């Protein structure tokens, strides 16, 4: 019981300190550069995926423009 009371009394302080130490240790690790080389296959795959995403985004944008134009024409002809 005595040990449990000590944990209750000092546990919150230890938890906050441990969290702050973990945050302080994480920042320099994240800021340091990574020296791993990316494989050529992965670079090619990422480039291809980016090109496909841009093409798909263009198609979606075109579809939205067509739908908006049709809606505008319908609204104009309903008023006439």
Secondary structure, DSSP 8 states (H G I E B T S, - for coil): -HHHHHHHHHHHHHHHHHHHHHHHHHHHHHHS-------HHHHHHHHHHHHHHHHHHHHHHHHHHHHHHHHHHHHHHHH-
